[in-house]
């Protein structure tokens, strides 16, 4: 005989929410707590049971209908009739112990053909001749009653056997084996018992591990084992109804976990695992009302609220999730997990509303959440994100008003500051990308006034000036490019990118002038460019040296020696340490002296 252990724990199941309503659970649970008419009559019969009652009640407990009971009863009656004939033919002694041992052997020859651990039902045993410790013990006890033999039941850990009571002694009987009468005196029988059933015989000396049970409890064992089998098949409602009938008949059996409290708790857990959360709460409330002494069902309240809110969130039913979590928090007001689920519900609900552009509902949800979680920063972040998303489709003047109001609440919030700045930065960038740089700068200037010079706008203006000057330089409009980069440097004189582009524009400008034979203009541009740069002047000096040297060499080669000397001397006034200019000046001077 095997018993079911209840696990009271929190389940994490990935299934969709059940739509089962209270209407169906009322009917289902009413069936669990309803006894059949035959079961009601059985409850009224006192112990000890007669042979007739024992067989009838065993069939009722096996789930046999009233209409089918007579058919199976005839099979047992025929078995008893044949047994009685065999007793008379073989002239078996009427001594109770001798007769009881003979009956056990007879049943093994005629009916108990194969041990099968799950074969508890009496009707199935009569059909297929398979048996287990419960079905064999019950039928053996009932048949012995027909012969006036007082057999009673015994429960030991995970097993049941019976015993013969005489005025002077008690004899154990293992009904699962043919030679199980008085097994304590037969070592080979005990070995056989272990091989067939896997059980170890518990003798009478170990009285602490043995519990004598009544006739009602023997019949209730059938219900208990049926409960185990149905539960294993996940037929939880049917299993619970069977266990309830057994409990009504005999109360909780000794040495078993299949108590009514554990059984109803298992049923509630099964509803939870099927995501029938409202049904589970309904059962808990009803059980608390009908059976106020049961503690485990009430303790499951917490798991139901936790799992229900979790699965509601997973199914994106955020409003339901928040309601369930809040209901649970009425009973468990400081529970960390329920609070976390509630917070997650508000966060997810707000994010969903923002995605749907339902900003008013999102704002109300945030305000509600902040009242419940006043110290939670995530709701401030959600409020900020709401402002950013809401203003994306607003005209700029209305968006400015929204940002100003938000910044009054959170003046140091960087996301709000950046979002406010990007009201101007994004359209300005689009203008710049289309080449409308002046309009872009004008828009950013207006943004600086409105946002009180937020850094992001300042950075954006630098980028526009940079890109504007480079665009002009590419078209060789160097004069205008120079003016633009100067405007940029006027607001950010230390900007690395602006200074780098200043160098690029001025060097390209000088090269352009020099290639077009405008030496003086090229030198003037290089000198101006170099004067702004306190560092990184090498490229300017290199070009100045090159321009003076190349033009001087050309003059010398053309025989214009004095002009060449003058050009080299002019270059040395700017770059006095130039070895190239010094060397060529020496050569030119000697050439002049030779003439």
N, C-alpha and C positions, 0 to 999 in steps of 0.2 A: 504494500500500500504506500503510495507516494502522496505527499502533501505539498500544497502551493505556498510559497513564501511571498508575502506582499512586500513590494518595494515602494516606499513613500519617498518620492524624489521629484525633482523638477525636470521635465522633459523638454528637449529642444527638437521640434519636429518641423520639417520643411514641407508643409502642406497648405492648401488654400483654406480659408476660413469656412467653417461649416455654416450652412443656412438652416440647420435644424432648429425648429421653434419649440416653444413650450408646449404646444398642442401635442406633438408626437412624443415628447419626453414624459408628459403626464400619463399618456396611455402606456408607454413602455414601462415606466416605473410602477404604475398601478398593477401591471401583470406580474412584476417581480414580487410584489407584496400580497398577491392573491393565491390562496390555496385552492386546489381542486376539491370537489365535493367528497371524493374518496379520501383525500388527505385530511379533510376536516373530520370525517368519521374516524379515521385512524387516530387522530389526536385525542379522541374521547375514550379510547380503550385503555384500560389499566394493565399494568404488568402483574405477573408474568404472562407472556403471550401463549396462547394455545397453538397447536400445530397449524390449524386453519388460519388463525390470525397472522402467525409468523410468515407463512408462505404468501398470503395475500398482501401483507404490508411490504414484504421484500419486493414483490412484483410492482406494487405502487411506487416504491422508492426507485425502482429501476426505470420508471417512466412508461410502464405498460398502461394502456388505456383500460377503462372499465369494461369495454366490450371484449378486449383481448385477454383479460385476466383469466376467465374460465378455461380458455384453451390451454394456457400454460399450467394452470392449476391441475388440469387433467393429466398432463405429462408427469407432474410430480406425484400425483395420486397413483398413477400406474407404476411409477418407480417404487413407491412405498409398498404397493400391493405385491410387486415381484420380490421386493426385499423381505417382506413378511413371509412369503411362500418359501424363500430360500432359507430363512431362519428355521421354519418348521421342518423343512426337508432335512436340513443338516443338524437339526436338534441342538441348536446353539443354546447355551446356558442362558437363563434369564438373569444371571448376575449382571448388574449394571455395567461394571467395567468390561466384562467379557463381551457383552452385547454391544457396547459403545465401540469397542475395537473392531468387532465384526462389521458394524455398519460403515466405519471408515474405509475398511478394505473393500467392501461391496461397492461403495460409491466410486472408488478409484477404478474398479473393474468396469463399472457400467457407465459412468458419467465423467469423472475427472480424468480426462485423457491427456491434456496438454496444459502446462502452466503458461499463462500469458499475463504479464504484469498489469495490463490495462483492462482486463476482462472482469469488470465489476458487476455488470448487469446480470441478473438472474435469468432473464428470458434469453439473452444471447448465449449464456452458458448452456442452457437447455438445448439450444439449436446447434451450436458448433462444438460443444464439449470442451471448450477452453475455460479456464478458471484462474482466479488469483486468490490471495489470502482472504479477501473480504467475501467474495461470492461463495467460495467453498466453505468458509466458516459459518456464514449465515444459513446456507442450505443444510449443512450437516447439523447445525443446532436445531433447525426447524424439524427435520426428520426425526432426530432423537426425541423431540417433544412428543411425537406420535407414539413412541414406545415408552413414555413415562420416564425418560432419562433427563436429568437436570443438567443441562449444558449451559455454561455462561461464557461471555466473551472476555478477552484479555488484550489490552493494547500495550505494545512495547515500541521502542523507537522505530518508526517507519514500517511497522508490521502489526498484524493482528493474528491471534491464535485463540483457542478456546480451552476450557478445562471442565473436567467432570467433577462434580461435587458429590461426595458421599458423606455419610454421617461422621466418618473418621478422617477423611483425607481429601485432597484435591489433586487430580491427575491432569497434567498438561496434555493437549492434543494439537499437533501440527497438522492441520487439514490439507496442507499443500503437498504432502508426501504420503504414500500408501502405508508406510509403517511408522506413521507419526504419532501413534498412541504411546504416551509416556516416553517422550524422546530423551529425557535426561538419563535413562538407563541404557541407551543404545548409541554408542559413539559413531558407528557406521551410518546410523540414521541421520545424525547431526551433520556428518560430512555430506551426505546426500542432499540434505536440506540446503546447505550452502551452495552446492553445485547447481541445483535446479532454480532456486529463487534468488540467491545472492544475499540472503539474510543469515544472521547469526542468531542461534537460539539463545534466549535469555531465560535462564532457569529460575526457579522459585527463590533461590538464595539472594538473587539481585532484585529484591522486592521494590527498591526505589525506582527501578526502571520499568516496573509493571503496574498497570492500572486495570482493575476489574471494571467491566462496563455492563450496563443493564441491557434488557431487550430493546428498549427504545434507542439506546446508543448504538447497538449493533445494526439496526435498520438505518440509523442516521449515517453510519459509515458508508453505506451505498450512496447516499446523497453527497457526502463529502468527496468521495472518489469521482463521482460524476461531475461535480463542480471542477475538480482538477482537470479532467479530460476536456470539458467544454471550454474552460479558460485557455487551455493549450491551443484549442482550435479558434480562439479569439471570438467565441460566441459569448461575449461577456454578460449580456443581459440575461440570456438563458441560464448561464452558469450561476449568476447571482440569485436568480429565482429558485434554482435547485438547492443552493446552499441555505436560502431563507427557510425553505420547507424543512430541511434537516435540523436547522437551528430551532424552529418552532416545535419540532418533535422532541428534541433531546437537549437543547441548549448547546453550548460549545463543548466539543469533545475534548477529552484529555490528550495531551501529547500531540497536538496538531496545530499548525498555523492557519488551518482553514476555519478560523472563527468568523462569526458574523461581522464583527468589526473590521477584520482584515478583508473579508470578502466584499463588503460594501465600499471599502476604501479602494480596493482593486478596480471595482466597477467605475468609481469616480475617476480614477487615474486613466482608465480606458477611454472614457469620454474626453478627458483632457488630451490624450494622445491622438484622438480622432478630430481634435480641434472643435469639439462640441462643448465650447466653454460655457455658454449660457445654460446648457443642459446640466453640466456638472455643478454649477452654482445652484440650480434649482434642486438637484438631488441633495446637495449638502444642506440646504435650508430645510428641506423636508425631513431628512434624517435627524437633524438637530432637534426638530420639533417632535418627531415620533419616538426617537431613541436618544434622549438627552444625556444618557450616561456614556455614550460613545464619544471618544475624544479624537480619534484619528481623522474622521471625515471633516470635522471643523478645522483641524490643522491643515487640511489640503486647500482651504480657502486661498491662502497666500500663493501657492503654486498656480492655481487657476488664474488669478488676476495677473500674475507675472507672465505666464505663457500666453494668455489671451492678448494682453497689451503688446507683447513681443510680436506675435503673429499678425496682429492688426497692422503694426508698423511695417512688417515685411511685405504685407499685401497692399501697402500704400493706402491703407484706410486710417489716415492719421487722426481724423476727428474721433473715430471710434477708439483708437488706441489711447488717446488722451483721456477720454471719458472713463475707459476701463481702469487706467492707471490711477485716476483721481478717486474712483470708487474704492479701489484697493487701499489707497492711502488713508481713507477714512478709518480703516481698521488697523493699518500698519503705517502710521503717519511719518515715521522717520526712516522707512526702509530705503536703503541706498539704491537697490535695483529698480524698484518701482519709480523712485524719483528720476532715475536715469532714463527709464522708458518714457516717462511723462515729458521730460526735457527733450528727448529725441523726437517725440511726437510733435511738440510745438516747433522745433527747429525744422523738421521735414515738412510740416504743414505750411509753415511760412515760406519755405523755399518753393514749394509747389504753387502756392498762390502768387508768388512773385513771377514765376515762369508763365503763369496764366495771365499776367498783367492785372491781377485783381489786387491792386495796391491797398485799397481801403480795408479789405478783409485781412490782408497780411499785416497791416498796421495794428488792427484790433487784436490779432493773435499775439503779436509781439508785446503789446501793452498788458494783455492778460498774463502772458508768461513772465514778464518782469515783476508783476505783483507776487507771483508764486516763487520766483527765483531772483530776488532783488540784487544778489551779489554775483549773478552769472554774467560774465562778459560776452558770452556768445550771442545774447539777444541784442546787445548794443551793436555788435558786428552785423547782425541781421538787419537791424534798423538802418545802419549805414548803407548796406548793400541795397536795401529797398530804395533809398534816396537815389543812389547811383543809377539803378535800373529805371526808376520812375522818370527821371529827368532826361533819359535818352530820347524820348519821343515828344518832349515838351518844347515849346518855343523858348528861345534862350532867355527872354526876360522872366518868364514864369519859372524856368529852371533855376535862375539866379536867386529868385525869392525862396524856392525850396531849400537850396543849399545854405542860404543865409540863416534861415530858421533852424536848420539842422546844426549848423556851426555854433549857434547860440547855446545849444545843449552840450555839444561836444567840440569845444573850440580847438582842442589839441589833436583831434582825430586826423591822422595823416591821410587815410583813405578819402575822407570828406574833402580835405584840402586839395588832394590831387584830383578828385572828381570835379570839384569846382573849377580848378584850373583847366581841366580838359574840355570844359564847355567851350573854351576859346581855342585851346591847342588843336583839337581835332579838325575843326573847320579851317583853321589857319593852315594846318598841314596840307589839307586838300587844295587850298588856294595855291600854296607854294608848289605842290606837285604839278599843278597846271601852269606854272610859270607866273602866277599873279603874286609876286613877292611883295610888292608895295601894299596890296590889299591885306596880305597875310600879316605884315608888320603892323598895319593900322589896327587890325582886329586884336592882335596881341597887346598892343598899347592900351586899347580899351579894356582888355581883360586885366591888365596890370592895375588899372585904376579901380576896377570893380572889386577885384580880389585882394587889393592892398599888396601888390607886388609879391605874389606867391612864387616861390623858387622855380616851380615847374614851368611857369610862363617865361620866366627869365631864361631858363635853359632852352626853351623852344625858340625864343627870339634869337639866341646865339646860333642855333642850327639854321634858322631861316637866313640870317645874314651870311653865314658860311656858304650855304648852298646858292644863294643869290649871287655872291661874288664869284663863285666858281663857274656858275652858268654864264656870267658876263665874260669871264676870262676865256672861256671856250669859244666865244664868238669874237674874241680879240678886242672887246670893248673894255680895254684895260683902265682907261680913265674913270669910267663909271664903276668898274669893279673895285678900283682903289677907294672911291668915295664910299661904297657900300661897306667894305671891310673896315673902313675907318669908323663908320657909325657903329658897327659891331664892337670894335675895340673901345669905343667911347663908353659903352655900358659894361664891358668886361675886359679890361686892359690886360688881365693876367690869364685870360683863357688860352689854353694850349692850342686848341683847334683854330681859334681866330688868329693867333700869332703865326701858326704854321701856314695858314692860308694867306696871311699878309705876305709872308716870305714868297709863297708860290706866285701870287699876283704880281708883286714888285719885280721878282726875278724874270718872270715871263714878259712883263711889260718892258723891262730893260732890254731883254733879248730882241723883242719885237722892234724897238727903236733902233738898236744897234744894227740889226740886219737891214734896216731901211736907211742906213748911212746917217743916222742922227746920233752921232757920237756924244755930243754934249748933253742931249736930252737923256740918253741912256745912262751916262755917268751921274747926272742929277737924280734920276730915279733910284739908282743904286745907293747913292749917298743918303737920300731921304729914307729909303727902306732900312738902311743900316742904322740910321740915327734913332729909329724907334726901337731897335733891338739892342738891348744891353748885353745880351748873350747870343750865341749862335750866329756870329757875324762872318764866319769863315767863307760862306758861299758868296756873300757880297764882295768881300775883299778879293776873292779868287777871280770873280768876273771883272772887277775894277782893274786888277793887275793884268788880266788877259787883254782887256780892251785897250789899255794904254800901250802894252807891249806890242800887240799885233799891229795897231795903227802906226806905231813908231817904226817898226821893222819895215812896213810897207813904204813909209816915207824914205827910210835909209836906202832901200833897194831902188827907189826911184831917183836917188841922187839928191833928195831934199834933206841933206844931212843936218842942217841947223834946225829945221822943223822937227826932224826925228829926235834930235837932242832935247829940244824944248818939250816935246811930248813925254819923253822919258823922265825929264826933271819934274814935270807936272805930276806924273804918276807917283814919283818918289815923295812928293809933298804929302800925298795921301797914304802911301804905303812905304815909309822910309826904310824898312828892313827887307824890302823885296830884293832878293839876290838876283833874280832874273833881270829886273829893271836896272840894277846896279851894274851887272855884267855887260848888258847891252849898251848902257851909257858909256862905260869905259871903252868898249869897242868903237862906238860912234865918235867919241872924242879923239881917239888915236887916228881914226880915219880922217877926221877933219884936220888934225895936225900934219898929216902926211901931205895934205894938199897945200 
